[in-house]
């Protein structure tokens, strides 16, 4: 049996091995500190198992990021063994957990993610604008049936949850305001507070949050699943635009459904407050209605309604973009769906803050 040996050729930068290489062959390796192994020569290797392959590769590549040396003169089965061990070593290194980032690195990475999302969203808006211009020139390409289906799903399906949620919030606001008003004998002003809170802030924001969690996530999951199952590629193969077939009908349906849902939420919230005012504050329905007619300004209603299409546009853009960005695996569908909800909620909060500051500056 050939003696297990290994030596380093300085001129070639080659680690030359011979003999039988297994777990006990580690003692045969030379000291390679400070040396760069470019070639791994196995002309004299007679036997090689996975342990021996790992020893030779580790000696030639002491760090995971070092380049793979050239494999020279190995028998075919030995070379295949070395390549297999190298692949598994790379996969194992990739699966190890990421190192802990310091605060500055975490902030930088988060900023890059936010910037990437903003740039991606702007690019998607540009593509959508061009597609809309094309559709305006060819009205026959509008997908009215898909639009009707999406409108029914987004609007009709959301009415129960919007009504129930805003009714309960109206009850909560009336209880909280009434408890304070009773201390000062200002019961009637609870009507003013309910109208202002529900119509200007609570109804548009809560409806937007519900739509983002219900419809936005559903849109991303639908488009992502179609991406995974190659349905979007099939649409493109047929000469159709996925934006025209899938995105624009959903966006138009959201733009129309959101103001209607906000209006329904306004009614439900006011009704909830009216019931509590009757029971807790001795404000009858007729007195409540008369006060509401006296103090309700049309501007209060329009402020809440004008927020709705803006929220809807951002939810639709984020949901459709994330759905079309899904890669071909189920994990990506889940990750993008979660990202849609998170991005939509952040957008709603930021936009609502911008609206509040703008309306105060304009005196509205």
N, C-alpha and C positions, 0 to 999 in steps of 0.2 A: 504494500500500500504506500502511495506517495506521501511523503512527509508534508504536514500542513505548514505552509510558510507564506509570508507576505513581506514585500519590501517596496520602498518608494524610490522611483527613478526620478531624480531631480531634473534631468534634461527634458524628459517628456512630460513631467508632471503626472506620472502614472503610478497607481497603486497596483502592483503585480502580485496576484495570489495564485497559489497552487495547493494541491492536495485536497483533503476532505474538510469541508466547512460546515460545522454545526455549532451548538451552544458552547462546547468546550474549546472552541478555536479562538476565543478572544485573546488569549495570551500570545498568539502568533502575530497580532497586529503591531506594526511599528508605531513609534511616537510621531504623530503628524501635526503637532502643535505648530501653528504659524505657517503651515504649508497648504497650498491650494491643489486639490486633486482634480485634474481635468479628465483623466482617463482611468477607467477601472478595467484592468486586463485580467481575464480569467482563462487564458489558454491552458494553464496547468491545473485547473480545478477539475477534480474527478467526481466529487460528490458535493451536493449543495442542498440544504434544506432551508426552511423559512428563517430559522434562527441564524444560520450562516449568512443568508442574504441580508438580513437586517444588520448584522455586524459589519459587513462590507459597506453597505450603503451609509450606515451611521458614521463609519470611519471616513468615508469620502465626503459626506455632507454632515458635519457636526451640528449645523444649525438648519432649521426647517426651511429657511428662505434661501439657502445656498442652491446654486444651479445643479441640475442633475448631471453627473459625469457621463462621458461617453463610455458605453459598454462595448468592450473590444474582445473578440476571440472567445467568447463564452459559447458553450454548447447551446443549441436552441432551447432545450428544456430549462437550462440554467438561466438563460437570458429572460425567458418568460417568467420564471420564478422571481427574478430581481424586479422586473417591471410590475408584477402583481404586488409585491411587498411595497414598492415605492408608491403605488396608487393607494393602497390601504393606509399607509403612513400619512399621505397627504390628506386623505379623507378624515382620518382621526384628528389631525391637527386642525382641520377646518371646523370640527365639531366641538372643539374645546371652547369653553365660555369666554366671552370677551373680557378684556382686562377692565378694571374699574377706572372710569374716567374722572378726572378732577372737574371742579365746577366750571372752569373756563372752557374746557373741552366740551362739556355737556351743553353749555350755552351756545357755543359755536356750532355744534352739530344740529341743535334744535333750530338755530337761525337758518342754517342751510336747508333744512327740511321745509321750513316755512317759506323760504324764498323759492325753493323748487316748486312747491304747490302753487304759489302765486304766479310764477312764470308759466307753469303748465296750464293754469286756469285761463290766463290771458291768451295763450296760444289756442286753447279750445274755443274761447269766445270768437277769436278771429276766424277759425274754420267754420263755426256756426253762422257767423255773419255772411260769409261768402255763400254758404249753402242756402241761407234765407234769400239772398239776392237772386240766386238761381231759381228758387221755387217761385218767387214773385213774378219772374218772367215766364214761368210754365205752371199756371194754376192747376192744370190737370194732374200734376204730380203730388198734390197735397194728399195726405193719408187721412181722410176724414173718418173712415171707419175706425182706424186705430185711435184717432183723437177722441171719438165718442166712447170707445171702450175705456180708455184711460181716464176720461172725465168722470165716467160712472164709478170707476174703482176708487179714484182719489176723492171725489166729492161725496157721493152717496155713502160710500163705506165709512167715511170719517165723521158723518153727522152724529151718530150716537155717542161716540167717545168725546167729541168736542162739546156737545150739549151737556153731557153729564159732568165733564170736568169744569166747564165754566159755570154751570149751575152751582156746584159745590164751592167754587172759589167765590162766587157772589154771596153765598151763605156765610163763608168765613169772613169776608170783608165787612159784611153788614154786622156780624157779631162783634168784631173787633172795634169798628167805628162806633157802633151803638153803645158798647160798654164805656167808651170815653165820653160820648155825647151825653149820656145820662147824668154824668157827674156835673155837667154845666147847664143842663136843661136845654140843650141844643139838638134835640132829637131830629128835627126836620132837616138839619144840614147833613144828616147821614145820606140822604138822597143825593145831594151834590157830590159827596165823596165817592159813592158807589158809581155814579155815572162817569165821573172823571177818571177813576182808577180803571174801571172795566173797559171803557171804550177807548181810552187813549193808550193804555199800557198793557193791562192784563190780557185782554182778549187777543190782540195781534201777536203778542209774544208767546203766549201759551199755545195758541193755535199753530204758530210757526214751529214751536218745539215738538208738538204732537205730530205735525206733518213730516218734520225732519226724521223723527224716529220711526214713523210708520211708513210713509210713502218714499222718503229719500232712501232709506235702507232697502226697501223693496225694489226700487229702481236699480240700485247698484247690484243687488243680488240677481235680478233678472238679466241685466245686460252682462254681468260677469259670467253667469251660467251659460248664456248664449255664446260668449267668447270661448269658454272651455269646450263646449260641444260643437264648435266650428260653425254655428248658425250664422254668425256675423260674416265669416268668410264666405259662406254660401250666398248671402245677400250681395256681397261685393262681386262675387263671380257672376251673378245674374245681371250685373251692370247697374245695380241700384246703390244708392248712398245710405250707409247705416245712419247718418245724421238725419236724413230726410225721413227714413222709415221708422226709426226708433226714438231719436232724441227730440226732434221738433214736436211731434204729437204729445209727448209727455210734458215738455216744457209749456206748451200752450194750455194743456189741461191744468197744470199747476197754477199758471197765471190767472186762469178764470176761477178755479175752485177756491183759491186762498181768500180773496175778498168775500166770497159768499160764505165761507166757513167762519170768517171773522165776524160778519154781520149776524150769523146765527149764534155765535158765541156771545156777542153783545146782548142779544135778546135773552139768552139763557142766564147770563150773569145778572142782568137787571131783575129778571123774574126771581132768581134765588135771593137777591137782596130784598126784593119786595115782600117775600114770604116772611123773612126774618124781621123786617120792619113792622109787619103786622103783628107778629107774635111777641116780639121783645120790646118794641118801642111804642106800641099802640098807634102806629101810623097806618091808617086804613089804605086799602088799595086805591080808593078815589083820591085821597089826599096825596098819596105817593105819585099818582099819575099827574095830578094838577101841578105838583112841585116839579116833576120831571119836565112837563111842557114849559114851565116858566124858566127853568135854569138851563135846559139842554140847548147848547149852541150847536148849530150844524157843523161848525169847525171841529168840535170835539169828536163827532162821528167821523168826519172826513180824515182827520189826522190818523186815526187808527186804521181806517180803510186804505189810506194811501201807503201805509207801511207794508200791507199784505203782498202786493205784487212784487215789491223789491225783495222781501224775504223769499217769496216763491221763486224768483229768478235765480237767486244765489243757491237755494236748495237744489233746484233742477240742474244748474250748471255743475255743482259739486258732485251730485249723485250720478249724473250721466258720465261725466269725465272719469270718475273713479270706477264706474262699471266698465267702460271701454278700456281702462288701463289694467284690467285684471290679466295676469299671466295664466298659463294653462295648467293650473292646479287648484284644488279645492281650498287650500290654505289661503291663497291669494284672494279668493272670493270673500272669505270671512274677514281677512285683514282690511280689505278695501271697504267692505260694508261698515265695519267699525269706524274706519277713518272718515267715511261719509257723515256719519252721525256726529262725530267729534267736530269736524270742520264746519258742519252746518250750525251746530250750537254756538261755536265761537263766532261765526259770521253773524248770527242773529243778535248776539249780545253786543258785538261791536257796532253793527248797523243801528241797533236801537239806541245806543249811547250817542251816535252821531246824529240821529234824528232828534233826540232830546236837546242836545246842545244847539242844533240848527233852529229848532222851533222856538227856543228861548231867545236866541239872538234876533229872530224875526218877530218876536212878540206874539206868537200864535199860541 
